[in-house]
């Protein structure tokens, strides 16, 4: 059976009463509600979700926009899969559904977002990979569409955002390496205008400057956020006339390719060069064990979902924290990849 009208006829009660019972309205007698729900299950009643959404002006869908393609995600994207799990865990409390909006790496993200918004199938949005200057942020604000950004941007309309603590990662990594005698340290950044690259490199320069050291442009390597990008970084780093003694990678999948590039040249992390980077499930199998930064991606996903719901009037009372703007902490996990220590004679500033 399909259709609320036929369900009402079967129970010999009004369509309005059936509708209120199915939607959990408080003005329905508990015994009547029980009859309606049992009959709906027994007879295979299926709600017309499109019609319900049209009447309410809500879809019950939240979109999560991310870019795809091997140039972006490499051999797989465990980062977003784990974040999605946390996001949907929160949305399920409110019978909301998460839909991934997959923007091809060959399409402009702003154009893609405009097209998705024009279709009007989502009540709110989560955007990621925020750019230094990101037109998506102003666009969503002008359209008054609830959204939260995974990442900061210089484009600021007072939006909610969560971002990883790239400043803290830079500080802890440089402090650790300088303490072990390293003076020529390479760092990485994304190949595009993603804002995290600016945040990370700028903070690395500031920390090194505090030690009287500098970060020359030749020691800043940009790459695609995948295994191939990490491999190319290793090849370029090893080709320098004066090779760095340490490297800090900002992308979790780069570390896989970076290790391979070093190993092919007979350079072993932890013995010939110090390496620090973010953790990924695949990096757990690297040898020597990577000194890395980790976080709970599921917890991050839950926080993103709650930050978005706090901006939506129908859920704001349940999430009264207001506009969330939070730097998410990272935990340093010591491995063996940065145990390479320079001779004491080379450590004097």
PyMOL commands that set and color helices and strands:
alter all, ss='L'
color gray80, all
select helices_A, chain A and resi 4-11+15-22+30-43+49-56+70-73+78-94+109-119+135-142+166-179+195-210+217-219+227-238+254-264+282-285+297-309+344-346
alter helices_A, ss='H'
color red, helices_A
select strands_A, chain A and resi 61-68+97-104+124-128+146-150+160-164+185-190+220-223+246-248+274-278+291-294+325-328+331-333
alter strands_A, ss='S'
color yellow, strands_A
deselect
rebuild
show_as cartoon
